[in-house]
């Protein structure tokens, strides 16, 4: 009889830590999106406005993989006031040959956090200056922490600044990361102070109004925007997309609909028919990335189903190899 492997969040943190293997896994997913016949339908989305809630369902199939993932990803941004995490969810891995369930990954959003942070590392690795040592993180949630940790895997970060609307939370996160990463991480009272002189800027919020002004951007900076994963979300001044020397999408089909590019088009800062490279194309070498240390680059990451299939497949392979998780006959 077929068996289903069930893995808890605690088990998944043991076998899929945020390290180079996860970054390489997500990098391969981006490359596959540009070079393979990936089947990736549009994201299914449900909004629950009265509770500041949203639910995304993502999936993708890559020919050659034994399995494909279907992810249910809720984000309820009033939860911290209730003492609950703002993100949650699970992934189901199914056989690409039979459609039978192979694994149930009860990760509470952990794998999404890992693959999202890994995507930020991939973007920085291909678009940020090689000598980037100063980072600015806008936001103080789980992704703010994970994005900075991931950055240290691909760039020699030696100093970081954090800004968030909740200054006490930003200060707490800064103290935590300073202790963990072994370099100074400070909390700033204003976002302009956080980004001034930073080599890499990462926006990690559910903001619906820009928190990063185009006027603040300086030559040589790289920006990774990962919070605009819905039509109403907007972290970056639309003029910044026009100001950048290089704009890169994770999926141009998605960023035209609900990424930062979507807002730049709506504001008239960018024409609706202008073509841009995707991150996978730069990884594959079919499009050009950063050409000089003075270029301003922006990566618009809305999150793709192929990343979820990739990280779920990695988790399943690691679990099978280590014999971790409960196996049940179906």
Residue frames relative to the residue before (quaternion, step in Angstrom):
aa qw qx qy qz dx dy dz
X 1.0000 0.0000 0.0000 0.0000 0.00 0.00 0.00
X 0.5269 -0.6170 0.4694 0.3483 3.60 -1.07 0.69
X 0.2313 -0.7697 0.5802 0.1321 3.55 -1.12 0.67
X 0.2601 -0.7239 0.6181 0.1621 3.52 -1.28 0.54
X 0.2372 -0.7573 0.5915 0.1424 3.56 -0.85 0.98
X 0.1417 -0.7913 0.5926 0.0518 3.57 -0.78 1.05
X 0.0697 -0.8121 0.5787 -0.0248 3.53 -0.73 1.16
X 0.3245 -0.7452 0.5557 0.1751 3.56 -0.96 0.93
X 0.6861 -0.4621 0.3560 0.4347 3.54 -1.30 0.23
X 0.6494 0.5239 -0.3324 0.4397 3.60 0.88 -0.86
X 0.6672 0.4900 -0.3050 0.4709 3.58 0.95 -0.81
X 0.6585 0.5177 -0.3088 0.4506 3.57 1.00 -0.81
X 0.6227 0.5300 -0.3525 0.4550 3.60 1.05 -0.65
X 0.6378 0.5351 -0.3244 0.4490 3.58 1.14 -0.56
X 0.7936 0.3456 -0.1653 0.4728 3.58 0.89 -0.90
X 0.7651 0.2313 -0.1665 0.5774 3.64 1.24 -0.27
X 0.0352 0.8087 -0.5848 0.0527 3.60 0.38 1.17
X 0.5501 -0.5735 0.4761 0.3765 3.56 -1.29 0.26
X 0.3237 0.7128 -0.5486 0.2936 3.54 -0.06 1.35
X 0.7775 -0.3862 0.2199 0.4450 3.57 -1.31 0.06
X 0.5900 0.5767 -0.3797 0.4184 3.62 1.05 -0.61
X 0.6595 0.4878 -0.3043 0.4843 3.59 1.01 -0.79
X 0.6304 0.5264 -0.3316 0.4642 3.59 1.01 -0.79
X 0.6705 0.4939 -0.2942 0.4690 3.58 0.93 -0.89
X 0.6044 0.5571 -0.3403 0.4567 3.57 1.09 -0.71
X 0.6993 0.4479 -0.2648 0.4902 3.59 0.89 -0.95
X 0.5988 0.5514 -0.3594 0.4563 3.60 1.05 -0.66
X 0.6458 0.5113 -0.3126 0.4731 3.57 0.98 -0.84
X 0.6244 0.5362 -0.3386 0.4560 3.59 1.05 -0.73
X 0.6428 0.5104 -0.3216 0.4722 3.59 0.96 -0.83
X 0.6586 0.5080 -0.3140 0.4577 3.57 0.90 -0.92
X 0.6461 0.5296 -0.3158 0.4498 3.57 0.98 -0.85
X 0.6197 0.5554 -0.3412 0.4372 3.57 1.04 -0.78
X 0.7144 0.4407 -0.2432 0.4861 3.58 1.13 -0.68
X 0.8016 0.3363 -0.1376 0.4747 3.59 1.08 -0.65
X 0.7312 0.3875 -0.2203 0.5163 3.60 1.21 -0.36
X 0.5472 -0.5957 0.4746 0.3470 3.55 -1.33 0.26
X 0.0135 0.8302 -0.5540 0.0609 3.57 0.52 1.21
X 0.2405 -0.7321 0.6184 0.1541 3.57 -1.00 0.86
X 0.1618 0.7921 -0.5643 0.1673 3.58 -0.41 1.22
X 0.2168 -0.8079 0.5356 0.1158 3.60 -0.16 1.26
X 0.6540 -0.4906 0.3819 0.4309 3.60 -1.24 0.27
X 0.5783 -0.5960 0.4368 0.3459 3.55 -1.18 0.61
X 0.3044 -0.7093 0.6058 0.1930 3.55 -1.04 0.84
X 0.0412 -0.8358 0.5457 -0.0429 3.56 -0.69 1.09
X 0.0738 -0.7655 0.6387 0.0240 3.54 -1.10 0.85
X 0.1510 -0.7888 0.5915 0.0714 3.59 -0.82 1.02
X 0.0859 -0.7553 0.6487 0.0370 3.56 -1.06 0.86
X 0.1902 -0.8724 0.4398 0.0969 3.52 0.49 1.31
X 0.6639 0.5405 -0.3349 0.3935 3.60 0.89 -0.83
X 0.7456 0.3133 -0.2047 0.5514 3.59 1.24 -0.32
X 0.4577 -0.6963 0.4242 0.3546 3.57 1.29 0.43
X 0.4389 0.7206 -0.4212 0.3328 3.51 1.06 0.84
X 0.0049 -0.7646 0.6444 0.0053 3.51 -1.26 0.58
X 0.1057 -0.7750 0.6206 0.0559 3.54 -1.15 0.67
X 0.1036 -0.7816 0.6139 0.0376 3.56 -0.83 1.05
X 0.1278 -0.7475 0.6458 0.0881 3.55 -1.16 0.71
X 0.0018 -0.8149 0.5763 -0.0620 3.55 -0.63 1.18
X 0.0822 0.7792 -0.6191 0.0523 3.54 -1.19 0.63
X 0.0642 0.7754 -0.6280 0.0157 3.55 -1.29 0.30
X 0.1962 -0.7592 0.6099 0.1146 3.53 -1.24 0.58
X 0.1359 -0.7678 0.6237 0.0554 3.53 -0.93 1.00
X 0.4541 -0.6930 0.4812 0.2862 3.63 -0.60 1.09
X 0.7338 0.3843 -0.3030 0.4712 3.53 -0.91 0.95
X 0.6405 0.4955 -0.3327 0.4832 3.58 1.16 -0.49
X 0.5053 -0.6729 0.4563 0.2893 3.57 -1.03 0.78
X 0.8154 0.1687 -0.0717 0.5491 3.56 1.16 -0.58
X 0.1591 -0.7488 0.6277 0.1412 3.53 -1.33 0.19
X 0.3595 -0.7591 0.5133 0.1761 3.54 -1.08 0.77
X 0.1306 -0.7064 0.6844 0.1246 3.49 -1.33 0.53
X 0.1018 -0.8268 0.5530 0.0137 3.55 -0.59 1.16
X 0.1555 -0.7380 0.6499 0.0939 3.54 -1.07 0.86
X 0.0004 0.8424 -0.5321 0.0848 3.56 -0.46 1.25
X 0.0795 -0.8031 0.5898 0.0293 3.62 -0.21 1.22
X 0.0435 -0.7516 0.6557 0.0567 3.53 -1.26 0.58
X 0.0135 0.7913 -0.6085 0.0580 3.59 -0.52 1.19
X 0.2093 -0.8758 0.4276 0.0799 3.53 0.03 1.38
X 0.5871 0.5223 -0.3950 0.4760 3.56 1.26 0.23
X 0.4343 0.7524 -0.4207 0.2615 3.58 1.28 -0.16
X 0.6132 0.5697 -0.3820 0.3918 3.64 0.89 -0.72
X 0.6186 0.5388 -0.3450 0.4560 3.60 1.11 -0.59
X 0.6860 0.4439 -0.2644 0.5122 3.57 1.27 -0.42
X 0.5281 -0.6369 0.4001 0.3942 3.54 1.32 0.01
X 0.5865 0.5627 -0.3594 0.4585 3.56 1.25 0.47
X 0.5510 -0.5977 0.4470 0.3733 3.61 -1.13 0.47
X 0.5103 -0.6723 0.4474 0.2956 3.57 -1.09 0.68
X 0.7603 0.2861 -0.1848 0.5531 3.61 1.17 -0.44
X 0.0469 -0.7843 0.6179 -0.0286 3.52 -1.19 0.61
X 0.3443 0.7942 -0.4794 0.1445 3.57 -1.10 -0.57
X 0.1982 -0.7529 0.6164 0.1181 3.50 -1.41 -0.08
X 0.2505 -0.7343 0.6046 0.1804 3.54 -1.35 0.23
X 0.1783 -0.7388 0.6386 0.1205 3.53 -1.19 0.67
X 0.1649 -0.7762 0.6026 0.0850 3.57 -0.82 1.00
X 0.0870 -0.8117 0.5776 -0.0032 3.54 -0.72 1.14
X 0.5675 -0.5961 0.4495 0.3473 3.55 -1.19 0.57
X 0.4219 -0.7062 0.5126 0.2458 3.57 -0.93 0.91
X 0.6723 0.5071 -0.2884 0.4556 3.58 1.23 -0.45
X 0.8229 0.2171 -0.0831 0.5185 3.58 0.96 -0.86
X 0.4267 -0.7024 0.4635 0.3314 3.59 1.18 -0.47
X 0.4782 0.6651 -0.4475 0.3589 3.59 1.25 0.02
X 0.5354 -0.6216 0.4664 0.3309 3.54 -1.14 0.68
X 0.2253 -0.7790 0.5740 0.1137 3.57 -0.84 1.02
X 0.8165 -0.0466 0.0813 0.5697 3.55 0.94 -0.88
X 0.2072 -0.7200 0.6490 0.1320 3.50 -1.27 0.63
X 0.1247 -0.8190 0.5598 0.0165 3.55 -0.44 1.27
X 0.1241 -0.8160 0.5641 0.0221 3.56 -0.14 1.34
X 0.0978 0.8814 -0.4510 0.1009 3.54 0.67 1.18
X 0.3149 -0.7658 0.5027 0.2483 3.63 1.23 -0.22
X 0.7240 -0.4345 0.2361 0.4809 3.57 1.08 0.72
X 0.4220 0.7336 -0.4588 0.2707 3.62 1.25 -0.11
X 0.6902 0.4760 -0.2984 0.4562 3.60 0.80 -0.94
X 0.6055 0.5340 -0.3512 0.4742 3.58 1.10 -0.63
X 0.6487 0.5136 -0.3194 0.4620 3.58 0.96 -0.82
X 0.6585 0.5025 -0.3101 0.4666 3.58 0.99 -0.82
X 0.7130 0.4492 -0.2859 0.4562 3.58 0.76 -0.94
X 0.6190 0.5329 -0.3455 0.4620 3.62 1.11 -0.60
X 0.6584 0.4842 -0.3016 0.4909 3.57 0.97 -0.84
X 0.6358 0.5255 -0.3253 0.4625 3.57 1.02 -0.80
X 0.6236 0.5328 -0.3367 0.4626 3.59 1.05 -0.73
X 0.6270 0.5272 -0.3297 0.4693 3.57 1.06 -0.74
X 0.6434 0.5141 -0.3156 0.4713 3.56 1.04 -0.78
X 0.6342 0.5234 -0.3283 0.4649 3.58 0.99 -0.80
X 0.6514 0.5140 -0.3147 0.4609 3.58 0.92 -0.92
X 0.6758 0.4861 -0.2964 0.4681 3.60 0.89 -0.90
X 0.6406 0.5513 -0.3261 0.4234 3.56 0.98 -0.81
X 0.7541 0.3742 -0.2040 0.4998 3.58 1.05 -0.74
X 0.7881 0.3515 -0.1632 0.4782 3.60 1.13 -0.50
X 0.6628 0.4939 -0.3226 0.4612 3.62 1.08 -0.52
X 0.6367 -0.5096 0.4172 0.4010 3.54 -1.27 0.41
X 0.5519 -0.6286 0.4340 0.3344 3.57 -1.03 0.77
X 0.7378 0.4127 -0.2243 0.4847 3.58 1.09 -0.71
X 0.2847 0.7860 -0.5060 0.2125 3.60 1.21 0.42
X 0.0178 -0.8263 0.5618 -0.0344 3.56 -0.67 1.14
X 0.7356 0.3684 -0.2069 0.5295 3.60 1.23 -0.39
X 0.0860 -0.8099 0.5801 0.0101 3.57 -0.77 1.05
X 0.1420 -0.7472 0.6412 0.1020 3.53 -1.24 0.60
X 0.1064 -0.7871 0.6070 0.0265 3.55 -0.83 1.04
X 0.1519 -0.7694 0.6151 0.0809 3.57 -0.78 1.04
X 0.6701 0.3776 -0.3361 0.5436 3.52 -0.42 1.32
X 0.1547 -0.8030 0.5706 0.0753 3.57 -1.19 0.48
X 0.4418 0.6915 -0.4567 0.3438 3.56 1.15 0.62
X 0.7942 -0.2776 0.2161 0.4955 3.55 -1.29 -0.35
X 0.6938 0.4863 -0.2948 0.4419 3.58 0.85 -0.94
X 0.5690 0.5760 -0.3886 0.4398 3.60 1.10 -0.58
X 0.6722 0.4863 -0.2866 0.4790 3.57 0.92 -0.92
X 0.7043 0.4844 -0.2759 0.4396 3.55 0.81 -1.03
X 0.6376 0.5346 -0.3404 0.4379 3.58 0.99 -0.76
X 0.6632 0.4818 -0.3190 0.4757 3.60 0.95 -0.77
X 0.6273 0.5241 -0.3394 0.4654 3.58 0.97 -0.78
X 0.6715 0.4985 -0.2986 0.4598 3.58 0.92 -0.89
X 0.6065 0.5696 -0.3498 0.4305 3.59 1.02 -0.76
X 0.6611 0.5267 -0.3162 0.4307 3.57 0.97 -0.82
X 0.5869 0.5785 -0.3672 0.4312 3.60 1.24 -0.28
X 0.8011 0.3006 -0.1315 0.5006 3.60 1.12 -0.59
X 0.7720 0.2181 -0.1387 0.5806 3.59 1.24 -0.25
X 0.5079 -0.6762 0.4448 0.2948 3.62 -1.09 0.67
X 0.0087 0.8333 -0.5512 0.0409 3.58 0.69 1.13
X 0.0685 -0.8156 0.5746 -0.0069 3.56 -0.88 1.03
X 0.7810 0.1263 -0.0727 0.6072 3.56 1.30 -0.18
X 0.0089 0.8088 -0.5876 0.0218 3.60 -1.00 0.74
X 0.1729 -0.7557 0.6232 0.1032 3.51 -1.27 0.57
X 0.1584 -0.7821 0.5987 0.0689 3.54 -1.09 0.76
X 0.0275 -0.7614 0.6470 0.0316 3.53 -1.10 0.79
X 0.1089 0.7550 -0.6442 0.0558 3.54 -1.17 0.72
X 0.6287 -0.5338 0.3954 0.4043 3.57 -1.18 0.44
X 0.6893 0.3852 -0.2434 0.5633 3.56 1.14 -0.69
X 0.2603 -0.8259 0.4797 0.1416 3.57 -0.01 1.30
X 0.6408 0.5198 -0.3407 0.4506 3.59 1.02 -0.68
X 0.6333 0.5120 -0.3316 0.4762 3.58 1.06 -0.70
X 0.6267 0.5321 -0.3317 0.4626 3.59 1.00 -0.81
X 0.6508 0.5190 -0.3136 0.4569 3.57 0.98 -0.85
X 0.6521 0.5198 -0.3067 0.4589 3.57 1.01 -0.82
X 0.6552 0.4995 -0.3017 0.4798 3.57 1.00 -0.87
X 0.6312 0.5368 -0.3298 0.4525 3.57 0.98 -0.83
X 0.6580 0.5015 -0.3088 0.4693 3.59 0.94 -0.88
X 0.6505 0.5272 -0.3101 0.4502 3.58 0.95 -0.90
X 0.7101 0.4597 -0.2649 0.4628 3.57 0.85 -0.97
X 0.5829 0.5675 -0.3719 0.4470 3.58 1.08 -0.63
X 0.6777 0.4938 -0.2816 0.4664 3.55 0.94 -0.92
X 0.7075 0.4783 -0.2637 0.4485 3.56 0.94 -0.90
X 0.7841 0.3798 -0.1743 0.4588 3.57 0.87 -0.98
X 0.4250 -0.7580 0.4248 0.2536 3.57 1.21 -0.25
X 0.6934 0.3457 -0.3116 0.5501 3.56 1.15 0.59
X 0.6497 -0.5570 0.3367 0.3927 3.62 -1.15 0.47
X 0.0038 0.7441 -0.6678 0.0184 3.55 -0.97 0.98
X 0.0576 -0.8270 0.5588 -0.0208 3.57 -0.56 1.17
X 0.3874 -0.6895 0.5608 0.2450 3.56 -1.23 0.55
X 0.1897 -0.7819 0.5870 0.0900 3.56 -0.94 0.94
X 0.4915 -0.6881 0.4603 0.2702 3.56 -1.11 0.73
X 0.7771 0.2107 -0.1128 0.5822 3.59 1.22 -0.48
X 0.5416 -0.6440 0.4188 0.3414 3.63 -0.93 0.76
X 0.6067 0.5656 -0.3633 0.4242 3.60 1.06 -0.68
X 0.6454 0.5086 -0.3196 0.4719 3.58 1.09 -0.67
X 0.6335 0.5429 -0.3304 0.4414 3.56 1.06 -0.71
X 0.7612 0.4091 -0.2148 0.4550 3.59 0.86 -0.93
X 0.5207 0.6537 -0.4221 0.3514 3.62 1.16 -0.42
X 0.8477 0.1162 -0.1151 0.5047 3.56 -0.67 1.12
X 0.4899 0.6540 -0.4444 0.3672 3.61 1.24 0.00
X 0.4074 -0.7069 0.5245 0.2432 3.56 -1.09 0.72
X 0.7732 0.1323 -0.0653 0.6168 3.57 1.15 -0.71
X 0.0939 -0.7763 0.6230 0.0197 3.56 -0.92 1.02
X 0.0395 -0.7973 0.6022 0.0079 3.59 -0.83 0.95
X 0.1809 -0.7698 0.6046 0.0960 3.57 -0.82 1.02
X 0.0469 -0.8445 0.5297 -0.0631 3.56 -0.68 1.16
X 0.5173 0.6739 -0.3812 0.3646 3.60 1.11 0.60
X 0.4636 -0.6445 0.5140 0.3246 3.60 -1.30 0.19
X 0.2004 0.8347 -0.4963 0.1300 3.61 1.20 0.51
X 0.2326 -0.7620 0.5861 0.1472 3.56 -1.13 0.69
X 0.6925 0.2960 -0.2635 0.6029 3.57 1.33 0.30
X 0.6060 -0.6079 0.3577 0.3678 3.62 -0.93 0.83
X 0.1764 -0.7704 0.6061 0.0891 3.54 -1.05 0.87
X 0.7105 0.3474 -0.2326 0.5661 3.58 1.32 -0.15
X 0.2474 -0.7981 0.5379 0.1117 3.57 -0.54 1.20
X 0.5534 -0.6096 0.4590 0.3337 3.55 -1.10 0.73
X 0.6295 0.5725 -0.3295 0.4092 3.57 1.06 -0.77
X 0.6460 0.5416 -0.3227 0.4302 3.60 1.16 -0.48
X 0.5848 0.6280 -0.3704 0.3556 3.58 1.14 -0.58
X 0.1702 -0.7946 0.5816 0.0387 3.53 -0.99 1.00
X 0.6550 -0.5171 0.3665 0.4113 3.60 -1.16 0.52
X 0.7904 0.3219 -0.2526 0.4559 3.55 -1.01 0.88
X 0.5795 0.6086 -0.3811 0.3855 3.59 1.21 -0.25
X 0.1852 -0.7360 0.6374 0.1330 3.51 -1.26 0.59
X 0.1441 -0.7799 0.6062 0.0595 3.57 -1.00 0.90
X 0.0811 -0.7445 0.6595 0.0649 3.55 -0.99 0.88
X 0.1103 -0.7831 0.6115 0.0249 3.57 -0.64 1.17
X 0.0399 0.8384 -0.5418 0.0449 3.59 -0.55 1.09
X 0.5814 0.6249 -0.3727 0.3641 3.60 1.21 0.12
X 0.6456 0.5476 -0.3215 0.4243 3.59 1.18 -0.47
X 0.2250 0.7924 -0.5275 0.2079 3.55 0.36 1.29
X 0.7027 0.3127 -0.2711 0.5788 3.56 1.21 0.63
X 0.6861 -0.5298 0.3094 0.3909 3.56 -1.17 0.61
X 0.7336 0.4427 -0.2432 0.4546 3.59 0.96 -0.83
X 0.6032 0.5797 -0.3614 0.4117 3.61 1.20 -0.28
X 0.0904 0.7921 -0.5903 0.1259 3.56 -0.95 0.92
X 0.0884 -0.8314 0.5485 0.0071 3.58 -0.36 1.26
X 0.7719 0.3480 -0.1574 0.5082 3.59 1.07 -0.71
X 0.5627 -0.5833 0.4880 0.3241 3.53 -1.09 0.87
X 0.4917 -0.6825 0.4456 0.3063 3.65 -0.67 1.01
X 0.6087 0.5652 -0.3554 0.4286 3.59 1.10 -0.62
X 0.5675 0.6100 -0.3843 0.3977 3.60 1.17 -0.48
X 0.6110 0.5514 -0.3564 0.4423 3.58 1.07 -0.69
X 0.6740 0.4772 -0.2846 0.4868 3.56 1.04 -0.81
X 0.6557 0.5292 -0.3057 0.4434 3.58 1.07 -0.74
X 0.6040 0.6022 -0.3558 0.3819 3.58 1.06 -0.74
X 0.4640 -0.6544 0.5219 0.2900 3.55 -1.16 0.64
X 0.7975 0.0612 -0.0109 0.6001 3.56 1.16 -0.62
X 0.0786 -0.7595 0.6455 0.0158 3.55 -0.81 1.11
X 0.0456 -0.8021 0.5951 -0.0194 3.58 -0.89 0.98
X 0.2280 -0.7778 0.5754 0.1091 3.58 -0.91 0.95
X 0.4608 -0.6092 0.5359 0.3596 3.56 -1.20 0.36
X 0.7542 -0.0507 0.0429 0.6533 3.56 1.10 -0.81
X 0.3677 -0.7594 0.4904 0.2183 3.57 -0.40 1.20
X 0.5857 0.5701 -0.3676 0.4436 3.57 1.11 -0.63
X 0.6998 0.4557 -0.2674 0.4808 3.57 1.00 -0.81
X 0.7052 0.4765 -0.3002 0.4308 3.61 0.77 -0.93
X 0.5863 0.5467 -0.3769 0.4641 3.59 1.18 -0.35
X 0.7173 0.4465 -0.2403 0.4779 3.58 1.18 -0.57
X 0.8426 -0.0474 0.0567 0.5335 3.60 0.91 -0.79
X 0.5117 0.6140 -0.4583 0.3889 3.60 1.05 0.52
X 0.7368 -0.3535 0.2962 0.4945 3.55 -1.26 -0.33
X 0.5838 0.5747 -0.3665 0.4411 3.59 1.12 -0.61
X 0.5857 0.5924 -0.3493 0.4290 3.57 1.07 -0.79
X 0.7043 0.4483 -0.2667 0.4816 3.59 0.91 -0.90
X 0.6238 0.5337 -0.3454 0.4547 3.59 1.05 -0.67
X 0.6390 0.5035 -0.3165 0.4878 3.59 1.06 -0.74
X 0.6653 0.5131 -0.3028 0.4499 3.58 0.91 -0.94
X 0.6998 0.4614 -0.2612 0.4787 3.59 1.09 -0.73
X 0.4968 -0.6747 0.4161 0.3532 3.57 1.27 -0.15
X 0.4424 0.7021 -0.4518 0.3275 3.59 1.25 0.24
X 0.7705 0.1556 -0.0677 0.6145 3.56 1.24 -0.59
X 0.4859 -0.6617 0.4857 0.3003 3.57 -1.02 0.75
X 0.5586 -0.6476 0.4099 0.3172 3.56 -1.02 0.78
X 0.7256 0.4307 -0.2393 0.4803 3.59 1.20 -0.44
X 0.4288 0.7007 -0.4697 0.3234 3.60 1.26 0.14
X 0.3013 -0.7648 0.5465 0.1601 3.58 -0.90 0.94
X 0.0783 -0.7871 0.6116 0.0166 3.54 -1.11 0.79
X 0.5266 -0.6242 0.4568 0.3527 3.61 -1.14 0.43
X 0.3415 -0.6837 0.5982 0.2412 3.52 -1.32 0.40
X 0.6478 -0.5512 0.3595 0.3838 3.56 -1.15 0.64
X 0.6365 0.5420 -0.3285 0.4396 3.59 0.98 -0.79
X 0.6361 0.5275 -0.3283 0.4575 3.58 1.06 -0.71
X 0.6425 0.5013 -0.3181 0.4845 3.58 1.05 -0.73
X 0.6314 0.5231 -0.3249 0.4714 3.58 1.01 -0.79
X 0.7065 0.4596 -0.2541 0.4745 3.57 0.96 -0.91
X 0.4899 -0.6932 0.4121 0.3311 3.59 1.24 -0.27
X 0.5170 0.6485 -0.4182 0.3704 3.57 1.24 0.22
X 0.7404 0.2175 -0.1703 0.6128 3.58 1.32 -0.24
X 0.5031 -0.6810 0.4608 0.2659 3.56 -1.21 0.60
X 0.2941 -0.7563 0.5625 0.1587 3.55 -1.02 0.86
X 0.8151 -0.1573 0.1510 0.5367 3.58 -1.04 -0.77
X 0.2145 -0.8021 0.5512 0.0820 3.56 -0.92 0.99
X 0.8064 0.0690 -0.0374 0.5861 3.59 1.17 -0.41
X 0.6088 -0.5801 0.4046 0.3593 3.54 -1.26 0.38
X 0.6709 0.5014 -0.3014 0.4557 3.60 1.23 -0.23
X 0.4976 0.6617 -0.4365 0.3521 3.59 1.19 -0.08
X 0.3091 -0.6831 0.6256 0.2156 3.54 -1.25 0.60
X 0.0446 -0.8118 0.5821 -0.0155 3.57 -0.70 1.10
X 0.1124 -0.7811 0.6126 0.0445 3.55 -1.15 0.72
X 0.1244 -0.7549 0.6404 0.0672 3.55 -0.98 0.94
X 0.1849 -0.7845 0.5895 0.0536 3.55 -0.74 1.15
X 0.0068 -0.8388 0.5416 -0.0549 3.59 -0.14 1.29
X 0.0954 -0.8240 0.5584 0.0066 3.55 -0.45 1.24
X 0.5155 -0.6497 0.4090 0.3805 3.58 1.28 -0.19
X 0.0537 -0.8263 0.5605 -0.0109 3.58 -0.72 1.05
X 0.6110 -0.5875 0.4037 0.3443 3.52 -1.17 0.64
X 0.6097 0.5615 -0.3655 0.4235 3.59 1.07 -0.62
X 0.5931 0.5505 -0.3682 0.4578 3.59 1.13 -0.55
X 0.6609 0.5117 -0.3045 0.4568 3.57 1.01 -0.81
X 0.6401 0.5038 -0.3245 0.4807 3.56 0.99 -0.80
X 0.6523 0.5285 -0.3170 0.4413 3.59 0.97 -0.85
X 0.7195 0.4367 -0.2699 0.4676 3.60 0.78 -0.98
X 0.6243 0.5245 -0.3422 0.4669 3.61 1.08 -0.65
X 0.6426 0.5157 -0.3171 0.4697 3.58 1.04 -0.78
X 0.6259 0.5216 -0.3301 0.4767 3.57 1.05 -0.76
X 0.6567 0.5162 -0.3115 0.4531 3.58 0.90 -0.91
X 0.6614 0.5093 -0.3064 0.4575 3.59 0.93 -0.89
X 0.6565 0.5075 -0.3109 0.4635 3.59 0.94 -0.89
X 0.6579 0.5033 -0.3074 0.4684 3.58 0.97 -0.85
X 0.6530 0.5153 -0.3109 0.4599 3.58 0.99 -0.83
X 0.6435 0.5159 -0.3171 0.4682 3.58 0.98 -0.85
X 0.6714 0.5113 -0.2924 0.4498 3.56 0.94 -0.93
X 0.7520 0.3868 -0.2021 0.4939 3.58 0.97 -0.89
X 0.3973 -0.7303 0.4685 0.2991 3.58 1.22 -0.24
X 0.4141 0.7140 -0.4539 0.3358 3.53 1.14 0.71
X 0.6982 0.4398 -0.3435 0.4484 3.57 -1.07 0.73
X 0.4745 -0.6614 0.5064 0.2846 3.54 -1.24 0.48
X 0.1970 -0.7821 0.5838 0.0932 3.60 -0.82 1.00
X 0.0537 -0.7992 0.5986 -0.0113 3.55 -0.84 1.05
X 0.4465 -0.6577 0.5303 0.2949 3.55 -1.08 0.69
X 0.3086 -0.7602 0.5482 0.1621 3.55 -0.93 0.93
